[in-house]
Amino acid sequence: MTPSGRCPAREAPNTGRGADFPGTTTATPGTTATPGTTANSGTGVRAVARLRAEADGRGGTALPVLAGDGPLALRRTRATSGQARVTVVGAMSAPLGGDRIALEATAGVGTRLRVGSAAATIALPGRTAEPAHYDIRLTVADGAVLHWLPEPLISAHGSDLRMTTRVDLAATARLVLREEQILGRTGESPGRLTSRLTVHRAGRTLLDQELRHGPGAPGWDGGAVLGGHRAVGQLLVADPVYDTHPVEPRPLAETAVLTPLAGPAVLVTALAPDALRLRRILDEATAALGLMFTS
C-alpha cells in the first residue's frame, strides 16, 4: 500500500519469489526458530511463523519466541508503556496459488502485545491452480491485551485465497482486531477470496462468520452485500468492560455500523470505495469507542 492509502497500480501477475527464495527462517537472538521453509514450484511454500509474549516480571512484556518463516519475517519494534510491538515484514511474494502459510501469536497472562505489518499483503496467482491458504491463530490469556492491526489484504485478479483467523480469548482477555480487504488493484477485477473469522471467549463462541468475494461467489457485489464497493473492513473489540457498560447499536457512517455481540464485544463493519476511505471510517470508529492507539 502506498503512503497515500491507495492500492498499488495494476501490474502483470508476478509468480516469482523474492531474493530469499526458497525460504529462510529468522529469529531474534535467544529465541527458538521454527524449522526452515520447504518450497516447491509445483506445490507452493509451506511456512509457519510463531511469536509469544510473556510478562517480564518488571511490569513489561517480553518476546521469548519471535520466529519468522518463509514469507513471514517478524521484527521487534520499539515497545511503549509495557507493550511489546511486532511488525510482520514480507520476505518474499506471498500468498501465491498453492502456498500454505500460517502465523501463530500468543499473548501470555498479563501481557500487552501489538502486532502490525509493514505493508499490505497481496494475494497473487501462482504457478498452480490450487488456492493459497493463509491461517492465523491468536491466543490471548487472562489479563492480556492484544492489538492485531495488519495492513490491508489485497485480492489481485486471478488469485484464489482461503484465509482463516481463529482467536481464543480467556475470560478476562482484551482484543482489538482490524481486518481490511481490498478487492482488486487499481483498474482490475478481484480474485477469489474466502475469509473466515472465528472468535471464542472462555470456550464459548463469540463470533463465527465467513465472507466470500469475487468470481464464483453468488451475489457478492449485489446491493445486499457490497453494492459495487471494493473495500470492506471490520473492527472487533472484545473487553470485559462491555459486560457492565454495554454499547448500543448505531450507524457510524453511511456505509458503517456498530453492532454489540452476544458477549462483552462490539463489531464495526464498514464498506468503502477504496482503501483510504475505509481506513478513515475505521479510524473514526476507533475514536468513537475511545480506543487509544495509532493506526
PECOR-V296043 format. One record per residue. N is the residue number from 1. SS is DSSP state (2 for helix, 1 for strand, 0 for the rest). PSI is psi in whole degrees, -180 to 180 (999 if undefined). Layout:
n={N N}
ss={SS SS}
psi={PSI PSI}
This chain:
n={1 2 3 4 5 6 7 8 9 10 11 12 13 14 15 16 17 18 19 20 21 22 23 24 25 26 27 28 29 30 31 32 33 34 35 36 37 38 39 40 41 42 43 44 45 46 47 48 49 50 51 52 53 54 55 56 57 58 59 60 61 62 63 64 65 66 67 68 69 70 71 72 73 74 75 76 77 78 79 80 81 82 83 84 85 86 87 88 89 90 91 92 93 94 95 96 97 98 99 100 101 102 103 104 105 106 107 108 109 110 111 112 113 114 115 116 117 118 119 120 121 122 123 124 125 126 127 128 129 130 131 132 133 134 135 136 137 138 139 140 141 142 143 144 145 146 147 148 149 150 151 152 153 154 155 156 157 158 159 160 161 162 163 164 165 166 167 168 169 170 171 172 173 174 175 176 177 178 179 180 181 182 183 184 185 186 187 188 189 190 191 192 193 194 195 196 197 198 199 200 201 202 203 204 205 206 207 208 209 210 211 212 213 214 215 216 217 218 219 220 221 222 223 224 225 226 227 228 229 230 231 232 233 234 235 236 237 238 239 240 241 242 243 244 245 246 247 248 249 250 251 252 253 254 255 256 257 258 259 260 261 262 263 264 265 266 267 268 269 270 271 272 273 274 275 276 277 278 279 280 281 282 283 284 285 286 287 288 289 290 291 292 293 294 295}
ss={0 0 0 0 0 0 0 0 0 0 0 0 0 0 0 0 0 0 0 0 0 0 0 0 1 1 1 0 0 0 0 0 0 0 0 0 0 1 1 1 0 0 0 1 1 1 1 1 1 1 1 1 1 1 1 0 0 0 0 0 1 1 1 1 1 1 1 1 1 0 0 1 1 1 1 1 1 1 1 1 0 0 1 1 1 1 1 1 1 1 0 0 0 0 0 1 0 0 0 1 1 1 1 1 1 1 1 0 0 0 0 1 1 1 1 1 1 0 0 0 1 1 1 1 0 0 0 0 0 0 0 1 1 1 1 1 1 1 1 1 0 0 0 0 1 1 1 1 1 0 0 0 1 1 1 0 0 0 0 1 1 1 1 1 1 1 1 1 1 0 0 0 0 1 1 1 1 1 1 1 1 1 1 0 0 0 0 0 0 0 0 1 1 1 1 1 1 1 1 1 1 0 0 1 1 1 1 1 1 1 1 1 1 0 0 0 0 0 0 0 0 0 0 0 0 0 0 0 0 0 1 1 1 1 1 1 1 1 0 2 2 2 2 0 0 0 0 0 0 1 1 1 1 0 0 1 1 1 1 1 0 0 0 0 1 1 1 1 1 1 1 1 0 0 2 2 2 2 2 2 2 2 2 2 2 2 2 2 0 0 0 0 0 0 0}
psi={137 162 -25 -10 0 155 154 151 155 141 167 145 137 114 11 171 166 -174 -22 -4 138 12 140 162 132 149 149 140 136 1 168 123 156 164 156 156 144 133 142 132 -21 -31 -12 -179 143 122 143 119 145 144 148 134 138 151 138 2 -1 20 5 -172 127 163 79 -22 121 84 108 166 135 -123 -6 99 135 129 128 132 175 128 151 131 46 0 131 144 137 138 130 124 133 121 -10 168 126 152 137 164 131 -13 148 101 152 151 123 127 134 127 109 177 126 11 165 119 134 129 127 -172 156 -24 172 151 129 118 125 156 153 -168 -12 154 -6 147 159 151 132 112 129 130 118 134 127 116 176 135 1 156 127 124 113 104 64 161 170 158 126 124 100 155 134 -8 163 104 134 112 132 138 121 130 131 114 136 169 -34 14 157 145 137 117 126 133 135 129 126 122 92 144 -179 122 12 157 157 166 -168 132 122 123 137 131 121 126 127 141 123 38 -3 147 125 -38 137 105 151 135 140 130 156 -173 133 -6 104 131 9 -29 10 175 -25 -8 -90 -24 37 -6 155 9 127 138 169 155 117 127 119 126 130 -20 -26 -12 -39 -17 73 155 136 144 143 153 144 -20 180 -31 34 146 145 128 124 143 168 72 178 71 156 151 126 125 134 147 153 161 -22 174 -39 -48 -32 -46 -38 -41 -45 -32 -39 -37 -40 -46 -39 -32 -2 24 139 90 159 126 999}
